[in-house]
Amino acid sequence: EGVALARASGGECADAPSAMPLTAAFSFRLKDQILENTACVGLYDGERPTLTAATTGGKIFMFDPYARADEHGADAGGASRVRYLNINKKITAVAAGALGAAHDGRDILFVGTGTDVLAYDVDTNTDVFFRDAPEGASSLRRATANAAENVPPLLLVGGNCSLQGLDATGEEAFWTVASDVVTSLGVFADGTIAVGTEDGAVRACVVAADGSERVAFEVREADAVTHIVPHDAHRGESWKEKNGPEDGRLFAFASRDGSVGARDGATLLWREKRGAAKRATCAAAFDLTGDGSPEIVVGFADGTMEVRVFRTGEVLFEDAFDAPLAAIVVAETKKQRLESKSNAAGDLLACAADGEVRGYRAKGSGEGAVVPALGFGADAPAGKGKEKGVVEPSVTASGRAYGFDGADADEAPAFLPSAKAPEKKKKSSKLGSLLGLKKLSVSEEDAERAEAFGSASGVPNSPLRASAAVSRETLEALNKRKQALRVELASYEKSSAALRRAENGEGGGTALAGLIPPDTAVTSSLEMDASLGHGQLVLSTNNDTVVKGVVLRGAGAFEGPEESRYFRFDEKNARRDARVPILPPGDDACDVAVHVLVAASGASPTYHVFDLEFRIPKFWGWVPLRVDQVTRDDIPAGAGLFAAAAG
């Protein structure tokens, strides 16, 4: 059948340009495996970041890439920056952060298992507290202080249908119930806590000093929400003052069925589903383009990593690993952590399950950056042996341009430009001189190439360039709009040509069979019919046109993994009022996209597509019982009594 599109309905569009490849500034490989979603970075000495992750055998390894060979009393040949902590239990969650001022600003390592939570001071090799967790510790996250509610920093512990907050001494500051096992936690810059659970629910709440909570918003996905990444996750109040409160509830999410998307509060901005085999295994917010607004960086089970725009989901950069991604974390020194309240700072570390780690830096982060010592983007100096647990790293050209030349951290300059051999001056062309042209030298050609493709901290051949990324995003949006308008214009031209042929007596009068009035509109409404046992979506046209088909799309709108349904009406059943059954399996609100196929008559081979969106309200599937329908078995046998406080 021919298809004529009336209104923008996502018609055929030109292929969008593929994402730019992402070049790592440095890389290294550890001999220990990294378990999925159990890695973090902590400033255990208060100054330098240490990569921490759970590995096999109930152990945690701590790799200090900035450690010098002469530290901790070790000699130059046998210094090791890999330390191990034996838990002897299955590790379910790992986090790091500072709680209170008792530890002089040092981060504390938090380890969660199926039965308890351990807070460990790595610098002093002592336990801060040890607390039983009867509901388990499936997720850990440090919550920033909420000055507005007078709430100090807390350790959030998500378990089986519960969420509790522990203070610096391990005492419970608050406790609340969750709808299922907590699978992810996210903390916004203002202290709002977002909780994702096994049943697909996302609930954001604000905790008060007395332990009470206020719900900010609630949404539901089709499967367990495995990752929640607020847009302002690594930002403070100064960043909010600079950028405004419009992104205060913007967050990205990933679910177990392979969906990745973003929401602004309860409003869905975009969603993409890859399938469970290519599900997201880790995610983080990081300003890789250096434009002042973080991007969402997502790692997948197939080894790919993507850098996307938060609000649109557009893929800017991508990279590929040989193994599934296990963690994506941000490594910042103490100075960088303070500066990151308003600017991009630190390194983005992508960790694969086989121990490979790649580091990426944002545009403009070259100056003032602390260069790691051996094992983190630096070649091994002559005479020094390889260290236990660390495979000699590889350094890309971009990494050398950042200053990773094998020098020690304190001796290496913050930024080293690429070395260039002296060049011979070449005589300029007479014709070029007459025309006012100048012959480019090799270095000038490199500079122009770097300007064209983007430059990260002045490094040639780097794909990072904020202005280029913004321009590309704008051009893609304009190109998609252009293609949609072209399809719509072609539809109108086809209809006009058919109308002219009919007026001239050509085509035997059948040319008008596919035309619909230009003011045709479709309205929608929801009805509940208890006798049918389900609800109905009523779609109506405003004239004599008929509905030939309906496509429904929505996560959580149907039973099981199904996310779409198609209803077709034949020539005899096509009417201007169409009713399709719909009843979400749960009681939460869900968004449904509707594509309505409208034709001039039931026999018309051409139809027009109308796009609608509506929201099924919460508890919509419930209907009140009439008195004559109530039986003795429906009468409650017990009751609960309580007293409400006055006022």
C-alpha positions as CSV (number, residue, x, y, z in Angstrom):
1,E,0.0,0.0,0.0
2,G,1.1,3.5,-0.7
3,V,1.8,5.8,2.3
4,A,1.1,9.5,2.4
5,L,2.3,11.3,5.5
6,A,0.1,14.1,6.8
7,R,2.0,15.9,9.6
8,A,5.5,15.1,10.8
9,S,5.6,11.4,11.5
10,G,9.2,10.5,11.4
11,G,9.4,9.7,7.7
12,E,12.4,8.5,5.8
13,C,15.5,10.4,6.9
14,A,19.0,10.5,5.5
15,D,21.5,8.5,7.4
16,A,23.0,10.5,10.3
17,P,26.7,10.8,10.4
18,S,28.4,8.1,12.5
19,A,29.9,9.0,15.9
20,M,33.5,10.1,15.9
21,P,36.1,7.6,17.3
22,L,37.4,8.5,20.8
23,T,41.1,8.4,21.4
24,A,42.4,7.5,24.9
25,A,45.0,9.8,26.4
26,F,46.6,6.8,28.1
27,S,45.9,3.2,28.9
28,F,47.3,0.4,31.1
29,R,46.3,-3.2,32.0
30,L,45.9,-4.8,35.4
31,K,46.3,-8.5,36.0
32,D,43.2,-8.6,38.2
33,Q,39.7,-8.9,36.8
34,I,37.2,-6.1,37.6
35,L,33.7,-7.2,38.6
36,E,30.8,-5.3,37.0
37,N,29.6,-2.2,38.8
38,T,31.9,-2.6,41.8
39,A,34.6,0.1,41.1
40,C,35.1,3.6,42.5
41,V,37.9,6.2,42.9
42,G,38.8,7.5,46.4
43,L,41.2,10.1,47.7
44,Y,42.3,7.9,50.6
45,D,45.3,10.1,51.5
46,G,43.2,13.2,50.9
47,E,45.2,14.2,47.8
48,R,45.6,11.6,45.1
49,P,42.9,9.3,43.5
50,T,43.2,5.6,43.8
51,L,41.3,3.2,41.6
52,T,39.5,0.6,43.7
53,A,37.5,-2.4,42.4
54,A,36.3,-5.8,43.5
55,T,37.9,-8.8,41.9
56,T,37.5,-12.5,42.2
57,G,37.9,-14.4,45.4
58,G,36.1,-11.9,47.6
59,K,39.0,-9.4,47.4
60,I,39.3,-5.7,46.6
61,F,42.3,-4.2,44.9
62,M,43.5,-0.6,45.3
63,F,45.7,0.7,42.5
64,D,47.4,4.0,43.2
65,P,48.6,5.2,39.8
66,Y,50.2,8.4,41.3
67,A,52.4,6.6,43.8
68,R,56.1,7.0,43.5
69,A,58.6,4.2,43.7
70,D,60.2,5.4,46.9
71,E,56.9,5.6,48.9
72,H,55.9,3.3,51.7
73,G,59.5,2.3,52.2
74,A,59.7,0.3,49.0
75,D,62.7,0.2,46.8
76,A,62.7,1.3,43.2
77,G,62.6,-2.2,41.7
78,G,59.9,-3.8,43.9
79,A,57.5,-0.9,44.5
80,S,54.0,-2.0,44.1
81,R,51.0,0.4,43.8
82,V,48.5,-2.5,44.0
83,R,47.2,-3.3,47.5
84,Y,44.6,-5.9,48.4
85,L,41.8,-6.0,51.0
86,N,40.4,-9.5,51.8
87,I,36.7,-9.5,52.5
88,N,36.2,-13.3,52.1
89,K,32.6,-12.7,51.1
90,K,30.8,-12.0,47.9
91,I,31.1,-8.3,47.3
92,T,27.9,-6.7,46.1
93,A,28.8,-2.9,46.1
94,V,31.8,-0.6,46.5
95,A,31.9,3.2,47.1
96,A,34.2,5.8,48.5
97,G,33.7,9.3,49.9
98,A,34.2,11.5,53.0
99,L,31.8,11.5,55.9
100,G,32.2,14.3,58.3
101,A,35.5,16.1,59.2
102,A,36.9,13.4,61.5
103,H,39.3,12.0,58.8
104,D,40.9,15.3,57.7
105,G,39.1,15.3,54.3
106,R,40.3,11.8,53.4
107,D,37.9,9.5,51.6
108,I,36.7,6.3,53.3
109,L,36.2,3.0,51.5
110,F,32.8,1.4,51.8
111,V,32.2,-2.2,51.0
112,G,28.8,-3.9,50.9
113,T,28.1,-7.6,51.0
114,G,24.9,-9.7,51.3
115,T,25.0,-9.4,55.1
116,D,26.9,-6.3,56.2
117,V,28.6,-3.0,55.4
118,L,32.2,-2.1,56.1
119,A,33.7,1.4,56.3
120,Y,37.5,1.2,56.1
121,D,40.1,3.9,56.4
122,V,42.7,2.9,53.8
123,D,45.3,5.5,54.9
124,T,45.4,4.3,58.6
125,N,44.5,0.7,57.9
126,T,41.6,0.8,60.4
127,D,37.9,0.0,60.4
128,V,35.7,3.1,60.8
129,F,32.6,1.1,61.5
130,F,31.1,-2.3,60.7
131,R,27.3,-2.6,60.5
132,D,25.1,-5.6,59.9
133,A,22.7,-5.3,56.9
134,P,20.0,-7.9,57.3
135,E,18.4,-6.8,54.0
136,G,21.8,-6.9,52.2
137,A,23.7,-4.1,50.6
138,S,23.0,-4.3,46.9
139,S,23.9,-0.7,46.2
140,L,26.1,1.9,48.0
141,R,26.4,5.6,47.3
142,R,27.7,8.6,49.3
143,A,25.0,11.4,49.5
144,T,26.3,15.0,49.6
145,A,25.2,17.3,52.4
146,N,21.9,19.0,52.0
147,A,22.3,22.4,53.5
148,A,18.7,23.4,52.9
149,E,17.5,20.5,55.0
150,N,20.4,20.6,57.4
151,V,21.4,17.0,56.5
152,P,25.1,16.0,56.7
153,P,26.8,13.7,54.2
154,L,25.4,10.2,54.5
155,L,26.2,6.7,53.2
156,L,23.2,5.4,51.4
157,V,22.7,1.6,51.7
158,G,20.1,0.0,49.4
159,G,18.9,-3.5,50.2
160,N,15.9,-5.7,49.9
161,C,12.9,-3.3,49.8
162,S,14.8,-0.8,52.0
163,L,17.0,2.2,51.9
164,Q,18.9,3.5,54.9
165,G,21.3,6.4,55.5
166,L,24.3,6.0,57.8
167,D,26.2,8.9,59.3
168,A,30.0,9.1,60.0
169,T,29.8,6.8,63.0
170,G,27.6,4.2,61.3
171,E,24.5,5.2,63.1
172,E,21.2,5.1,61.1
173,A,20.1,8.6,60.2
174,F,17.1,7.6,58.3
175,W,15.3,4.6,56.9
176,T,12.6,4.2,54.3
177,V,10.9,1.4,52.3
178,A,11.5,0.7,48.7
179,S,9.2,-1.1,46.3
180,D,11.7,-3.9,45.6
181,V,15.4,-4.7,45.8
182,V,17.4,-1.5,45.3
183,T,19.5,-1.9,42.1
184,S,20.8,1.7,41.6
185,L,21.2,5.0,43.5
186,G,21.8,8.5,42.2
187,V,22.3,11.7,44.2
188,F,21.6,15.1,42.7
189,A,23.7,18.2,43.6
190,D,21.0,19.5,45.9
191,G,20.9,16.3,47.9
192,T,17.9,14.8,46.3
193,I,18.2,11.0,46.2
194,A,17.0,8.9,43.3
195,V,16.4,5.2,43.9
196,G,16.0,2.5,41.2
197,T,14.6,-0.9,42.1
198,E,14.2,-4.4,40.6
199,D,10.6,-3.8,39.6
200,G,11.6,-0.9,37.3
201,A,10.5,2.0,39.6
202,V,12.5,5.2,40.0
203,R,11.7,7.3,43.0
204,A,13.3,10.6,43.9
205,C,13.0,12.0,47.4
206,V,14.4,14.7,49.6
207,V,15.4,13.7,53.1
208,A,14.9,16.1,56.1
209,A,17.0,16.4,59.2
210,D,14.4,14.5,61.3
211,G,14.6,11.5,59.0
212,S,11.4,12.2,57.1
213,E,11.2,12.4,53.3
214,R,9.4,14.3,50.6
215,V,8.8,12.6,47.2
216,A,10.0,14.7,44.3
217,F,8.8,12.5,41.5
218,E,8.2,8.8,40.6
219,V,8.4,7.0,37.3
220,R,8.6,3.4,36.2
221,E,10.5,1.5,33.5
222,A,9.8,-1.9,31.9
223,D,12.7,-3.7,33.7
224,A,15.1,-3.3,36.6
225,V,16.8,0.1,36.6
226,T,20.5,-0.7,36.9
227,H,22.0,2.8,36.7
228,I,20.9,6.3,37.6
229,V,23.3,9.1,36.6
230,P,22.2,12.7,37.5
231,H,23.4,15.4,35.1
232,D,24.8,17.4,38.0
233,A,26.2,14.4,39.9
234,H,29.7,15.9,40.3
235,R,28.7,19.5,40.6
236,G,28.0,21.7,43.6
237,E,26.0,24.8,44.4
238,S,28.4,27.1,42.5
239,W,27.8,25.1,39.3
240,K,24.1,25.4,39.8
241,E,24.3,29.1,40.3
242,K,26.4,29.4,37.0
243,N,24.2,27.1,34.9
244,G,20.8,27.7,36.4
245,P,18.3,25.3,38.0
246,E,16.8,24.0,34.7
247,D,18.8,20.8,34.8
248,G,18.2,20.2,38.5
249,R,16.2,17.0,37.8
250,L,17.9,15.9,34.6
251,F,19.3,12.3,34.8
252,A,20.2,9.4,32.6
253,F,19.2,5.8,33.3
254,A,19.8,2.3,32.1
255,S,17.7,-0.8,32.6
256,R,18.3,-4.5,32.5
257,D,16.4,-5.1,29.3
258,G,19.0,-3.0,27.4
259,S,17.2,0.4,27.5
260,V,19.2,3.6,27.8
261,G,17.5,7.0,28.1
262,A,17.2,10.3,30.0
263,R,14.4,12.0,31.9
264,D,13.9,15.5,33.2
265,G,12.1,14.6,36.4
266,A,9.2,12.4,35.3
267,T,9.3,13.6,31.7
268,L,10.9,11.2,29.3
269,L,13.4,12.9,26.9
270,W,14.6,9.9,24.9
271,R,15.0,6.2,25.2
272,E,16.9,3.6,23.1
273,K,16.7,-0.1,23.5
274,R,19.6,-2.4,22.5
275,G,18.4,-5.7,23.9
276,A,19.5,-7.6,27.0
277,A,22.6,-9.0,25.3
278,K,23.9,-5.4,24.7
279,R,22.7,-3.9,28.0
280,A,24.5,-1.1,29.7
281,T,26.9,-2.3,32.4
282,C,28.2,1.1,33.6
283,A,27.6,4.8,33.2
284,A,29.0,8.2,34.4
285,A,28.5,11.9,33.8
286,F,31.6,13.7,32.5
287,D,32.2,16.9,30.6
288,L,34.4,15.4,27.8
289,T,33.8,18.1,25.3
290,G,34.8,20.9,27.8
291,D,31.7,23.0,27.0
292,G,30.6,23.3,30.7
293,S,27.8,20.7,30.4
294,P,28.5,17.0,31.2
295,E,27.7,14.3,28.8
296,I,26.5,10.8,29.7
297,V,29.2,8.1,29.1
298,V,27.8,4.6,28.9
299,G,29.6,1.3,28.7
300,F,27.9,-1.8,27.3
301,A,28.2,-5.6,27.6
302,D,29.5,-5.9,24.1
303,G,32.5,-3.8,24.9
304,T,31.4,-0.6,23.3
305,M,31.5,2.8,25.0
306,E,29.4,5.8,23.9
307,V,29.5,9.5,24.8
308,R,26.0,10.9,24.4
309,V,24.3,14.3,24.8
310,F,22.2,14.2,28.0
311,R,19.0,15.8,26.6
312,T,18.9,14.4,23.1
313,G,20.8,11.1,23.3
314,E,22.9,11.9,20.3
315,V,26.1,9.9,20.1
316,L,29.1,12.2,20.0
317,F,32.0,9.8,20.4
318,E,32.5,6.0,20.7
319,D,35.2,3.5,21.5
320,A,35.5,-0.3,21.6
321,F,37.1,-2.7,24.1
322,D,37.9,-6.4,23.8
323,A,35.8,-7.3,26.9
324,P,32.6,-6.0,28.5
325,L,32.9,-2.7,30.3
326,A,32.8,-3.2,34.1
327,A,33.0,0.4,35.3
328,I,33.4,4.0,34.2
329,V,34.6,6.3,37.0
330,V,36.0,9.9,37.3
331,A,39.5,10.3,38.9
332,E,40.1,13.7,40.4
333,T,42.8,15.0,42.7
334,K,41.8,17.1,45.7
335,K,42.5,20.3,43.8
336,Q,40.6,19.1,40.8
337,R,37.7,18.0,42.9
338,L,37.3,21.5,44.3
339,E,37.6,23.0,40.8
340,S,35.1,20.6,39.4
341,K,32.4,22.4,41.3
342,S,32.3,24.8,38.3
343,N,34.7,23.4,35.6
344,A,35.6,20.1,34.0
345,A,38.5,18.5,35.7
346,G,40.1,15.1,36.2
347,D,40.3,12.0,34.1
348,L,37.6,9.6,32.9
349,L,38.6,6.0,33.5
350,A,36.9,3.2,31.5
351,C,37.6,-0.2,33.0
352,A,37.0,-3.4,31.1
353,A,36.3,-6.7,32.9
354,D,39.6,-8.2,31.8
355,G,41.6,-5.4,33.6
356,E,42.2,-3.0,30.7
357,V,41.9,0.6,31.7
358,R,41.8,3.6,29.4
359,G,41.9,7.2,30.4
360,Y,40.2,10.1,28.7
361,R,40.6,13.8,29.3
362,A,38.3,16.7,28.5
363,K,39.1,19.6,26.2
364,G,41.2,22.2,28.0
365,S,42.2,19.9,30.9
366,G,45.9,19.6,29.8
367,E,47.1,22.6,31.8
368,G,47.4,22.0,35.5
369,A,46.7,18.3,35.2
370,V,48.7,16.0,37.5
371,V,50.6,13.6,35.4
372,P,50.5,10.0,36.8
373,A,53.6,8.2,37.5
374,L,54.6,4.8,36.1
375,G,51.7,2.5,35.4
376,F,49.2,5.2,34.5
377,G,50.0,6.4,31.0
378,A,53.8,6.5,31.4
379,D,56.4,4.2,30.0
380,A,58.7,2.4,32.4
381,P,62.0,4.2,33.0
382,A,65.1,2.3,32.2
383,G,66.3,0.1,35.0
384,K,63.0,-0.3,36.7
385,G,61.2,-3.6,36.6
386,K,57.6,-4.3,36.1
387,E,55.4,-4.2,39.2
388,K,53.3,-7.0,40.5
389,G,49.7,-6.8,39.3
390,V,50.4,-4.1,36.6
391,V,51.2,-4.8,33.0
392,E,53.4,-2.3,31.3
393,P,51.1,0.4,29.9
394,S,50.8,1.6,26.4
395,V,50.8,5.3,25.6
396,T,49.1,6.8,22.6
397,A,50.3,9.7,20.6
398,S,47.7,11.9,22.4
399,G,49.0,10.5,25.7
400,R,52.5,11.6,25.0
401,A,51.3,15.0,23.9
402,Y,49.6,15.3,27.3
403,G,53.0,14.9,29.0
404,F,53.1,11.1,29.6
405,D,56.8,10.8,28.8
406,G,57.9,8.5,31.7
407,A,58.9,11.3,34.1
408,D,57.8,11.2,37.7
409,A,54.7,13.0,38.7
410,D,56.5,15.8,40.5
411,E,59.1,16.3,37.8
412,A,57.0,16.1,34.6
413,P,55.6,19.3,33.2
414,A,51.9,19.8,33.3
415,F,51.7,20.0,29.5
416,L,54.2,19.1,26.9
417,P,53.6,20.1,23.3
418,S,54.3,17.6,20.6
419,A,58.0,17.7,19.6
420,K,58.6,18.8,16.1
421,A,61.8,18.6,14.1
422,P,63.2,21.8,12.8
423,E,62.0,22.6,9.4
424,K,63.6,24.2,6.4
425,K,62.2,27.4,5.2
426,K,60.8,27.0,1.7
427,K,60.8,29.7,-0.9
428,S,57.4,31.1,-1.5
429,S,55.9,30.9,-5.0
430,K,56.0,34.0,-7.1
431,L,52.4,33.4,-8.2
432,G,51.4,32.9,-4.6
433,S,53.1,36.2,-3.6
434,L,51.2,38.0,-6.4
435,L,47.9,36.6,-5.3
436,G,48.6,37.2,-1.6
437,L,48.8,33.5,-0.8
438,K,51.2,31.9,1.7
439,K,52.6,28.4,1.4
440,L,51.8,26.3,4.5
441,S,54.6,24.5,6.3
442,V,54.1,21.1,7.8
443,S,53.5,22.4,11.3
444,E,50.9,24.9,10.0
445,E,49.1,22.1,8.1
446,D,49.0,20.1,11.3
447,A,47.6,23.1,13.2
448,E,44.9,23.6,10.6
449,R,44.1,19.8,10.7
450,A,43.8,20.0,14.5
451,E,41.6,23.0,14.2
452,A,39.3,21.3,11.7
453,F,38.9,18.0,13.6
454,G,39.1,19.5,17.1
455,S,41.9,19.9,19.6
456,A,42.0,18.7,23.2
457,S,44.3,21.0,25.1
458,G,46.2,21.8,21.9
459,V,46.8,18.2,21.1
460,P,46.7,17.5,17.3
461,N,44.4,14.7,16.0
462,S,42.2,14.8,19.1
463,P,38.5,14.4,18.3
464,L,37.4,16.7,21.2
465,R,36.2,20.1,20.2
466,A,33.2,21.6,21.9
467,S,32.3,24.1,19.1
468,A,32.5,21.3,16.5
469,A,30.3,19.0,18.6
470,V,27.7,21.7,19.1
471,S,27.7,22.6,15.4
472,R,27.4,18.9,14.5
473,E,24.4,18.5,16.8
474,T,22.7,21.5,15.3
475,L,23.3,20.4,11.7
476,E,22.0,16.9,12.4
477,A,18.8,18.3,13.9
478,L,18.3,20.7,10.9
479,N,19.0,17.8,8.5
480,K,16.4,15.6,10.1
481,R,13.9,18.4,10.0
482,K,14.7,19.1,6.3
483,Q,14.1,15.4,5.4
484,A,10.8,15.4,7.3
485,L,9.6,18.5,5.4
486,R,10.7,17.0,2.1
487,V,8.6,13.9,2.7
488,E,5.6,16.0,3.8
489,L,6.0,18.2,0.7
490,A,6.2,15.2,-1.6
491,S,2.9,13.9,0.0
492,Y,1.1,17.2,-0.7
493,E,2.5,17.4,-4.2
494,K,1.2,13.9,-4.9
495,S,-2.2,14.7,-3.6
496,S,-2.4,18.0,-5.6
497,A,-1.4,16.1,-8.8
498,A,-4.1,13.6,-8.1
499,L,-6.6,16.4,-7.6
500,R,-5.7,18.0,-10.9
501,R,-6.0,14.7,-12.8
502,A,-9.5,14.2,-11.3
503,E,-10.6,17.7,-12.2
504,N,-9.5,17.0,-15.8
505,G,-11.4,13.8,-15.9
506,E,-8.4,11.6,-15.8
507,G,-8.2,8.3,-13.8
508,G,-12.0,7.7,-13.9
509,G,-12.6,9.6,-10.6
510,T,-10.5,7.1,-8.6
511,A,-7.7,9.6,-8.1
512,L,-9.5,11.3,-5.2
513,A,-10.0,8.0,-3.4
514,G,-6.8,8.5,-1.3
515,L,-7.3,12.2,-0.4
516,I,-8.4,13.4,3.0
517,P,-9.4,17.0,3.9
518,P,-6.5,19.1,4.9
519,D,-8.1,20.0,8.3
520,T,-8.4,16.4,9.3
521,A,-7.5,15.8,13.0
522,V,-7.5,12.9,15.4
523,T,-8.5,13.0,19.0
524,S,-8.0,10.4,21.7
525,S,-9.6,9.5,25.1
526,L,-9.5,6.7,27.6
527,E,-12.5,4.7,28.7
528,M,-12.8,1.9,31.3
529,D,-15.4,-0.8,30.7
530,A,-15.5,-3.2,33.7
531,S,-17.7,-5.6,31.8
532,L,-14.9,-6.2,29.3
533,G,-12.2,-6.5,31.9
534,H,-9.9,-3.9,30.3
535,G,-9.8,-0.3,29.3
536,Q,-10.2,1.2,25.8
537,L,-8.4,3.8,23.8
538,V,-10.9,5.7,21.7
539,L,-9.6,7.4,18.6
540,S,-11.9,9.7,16.6
541,T,-11.5,11.8,13.4
542,N,-13.3,15.1,13.0
543,N,-14.9,14.3,9.6
544,D,-15.9,11.3,7.4
545,T,-12.4,9.8,7.2
546,V,-11.9,6.4,8.8
547,V,-9.2,4.8,11.0
548,K,-7.6,1.8,9.2
549,G,-4.9,0.9,11.8
550,V,-3.4,1.9,15.1
551,V,0.2,1.3,16.4
552,L,0.8,1.6,20.2
553,R,4.3,1.9,21.6
554,G,5.2,2.2,25.3
555,A,7.4,0.6,27.9
556,G,5.3,-0.9,30.7
557,A,2.1,-0.6,28.8
558,F,1.7,-4.3,28.0
559,E,2.2,-7.6,29.7
560,G,5.7,-9.1,29.6
561,P,8.6,-7.8,27.5
562,E,6.2,-6.6,24.8
563,E,6.5,-2.9,24.0
564,S,4.3,-2.4,21.0
565,R,1.0,-3.6,19.4
566,Y,-0.6,-3.2,16.1
567,F,-4.4,-3.2,15.4
568,R,-5.7,-3.4,11.9
569,F,-9.3,-2.7,10.7
570,D,-10.4,-4.2,7.4
571,E,-12.6,-2.5,4.9
572,K,-15.9,-3.5,6.7
573,N,-14.7,-2.5,10.2
574,A,-13.0,0.8,9.4
575,R,-14.9,3.6,11.0
576,R,-14.3,7.2,12.1
577,D,-14.4,6.0,15.8
578,A,-11.9,3.2,16.6
579,R,-11.6,1.5,19.9
580,V,-8.5,-0.6,20.9
581,P,-8.1,-2.5,24.2
582,I,-5.4,-1.3,26.6
583,L,-4.7,-2.1,30.2
584,P,-1.2,-1.7,31.7
585,P,-0.2,-4.6,33.9
586,G,1.0,-2.3,36.8
587,D,-0.6,0.5,38.6
588,D,2.0,3.2,37.7
589,A,1.6,5.9,35.1
590,C,3.1,5.2,31.7
591,D,3.6,7.1,28.5
592,V,2.2,5.7,25.2
593,A,3.0,6.8,21.7
594,V,0.1,6.3,19.2
595,H,0.4,6.2,15.4
596,V,-3.0,6.4,13.7
597,L,-3.5,5.4,10.1
598,V,-6.3,7.4,8.6
599,A,-7.8,7.0,5.1
600,A,-10.5,8.6,3.1
601,S,-12.5,5.3,3.1
602,G,-12.1,1.7,4.0
603,A,-11.3,0.7,0.4
604,S,-8.6,3.4,0.0
605,P,-5.1,2.0,-0.6
606,T,-3.5,5.2,0.7
607,Y,-3.5,6.3,4.3
608,H,-2.1,9.2,6.3
609,V,-0.2,8.8,9.6
610,F,-1.1,10.9,12.6
611,D,1.2,10.8,15.7
612,L,-0.3,11.2,19.2
613,E,1.1,10.9,22.7
614,F,-0.8,10.4,25.9
615,R,-0.2,9.4,29.5
616,I,-2.1,6.6,31.2
617,P,-2.7,7.9,34.8
618,K,-1.8,6.0,37.9
619,F,-4.3,3.4,39.2
620,W,-6.3,3.9,36.0
621,G,-7.2,0.2,35.8
622,W,-9.2,0.3,39.0
623,V,-13.0,0.8,39.0
624,P,-15.4,1.2,42.0
625,L,-17.8,-1.6,42.8
626,R,-21.5,-0.9,42.8
627,V,-23.4,-1.8,45.9
628,D,-25.4,-4.4,44.1
629,Q,-22.2,-6.1,43.0
630,V,-20.7,-6.5,46.5
631,T,-21.0,-10.0,48.0
632,R,-20.4,-11.1,51.6
633,D,-16.9,-12.3,50.7
634,D,-16.0,-8.7,49.6
635,I,-16.8,-7.3,53.1
636,P,-13.6,-6.8,55.1
637,A,-13.3,-9.1,58.1
638,G,-10.9,-7.0,60.0
639,A,-10.0,-3.3,60.6
640,G,-7.2,-1.1,61.8
641,L,-7.6,1.7,64.2
642,F,-5.3,4.8,64.5
643,A,-5.4,8.3,65.9
644,A,-4.5,11.3,63.8
645,A,-2.8,14.2,65.6
646,A,-4.8,17.5,65.7
647,G,-3.7,20.2,63.2
